[in-house]
Amino acid sequence: MNKQVRQLLAQYGSLPAALEDLGNDADLYAAGLSSHGSVQLMLALEDTFDVEFPDNLLNRKTFASISAIEAAVNGLVGERDAA
């Protein structure tokens, strides 16, 4: 999943920083992720992983790092698969 999240960040997050240099816990907003980029990323994640982000996950903390994004998506995929 890490590779997919990084690919989506590169494509939709409009990050000026080189993603390969970012650690999994690096602050994506400090690296240049904008609110517009996070929305585009969220939509791409929803399409890619066939999930929908609920309102309680639509916040800065969810998209703060690659690790946070992976945790959110893993949780959503788990809920989807359990249903």
Secondary structure, 3 states (H helix, E strand, C coil): CHHHHHHHHHHHCCCCCCHHHCCCCCCCCCCCCCHHHHHHHHHHHHHHHCCCCCHHHCCHHHHCCHHHHHHHHHHHHHHHHHC
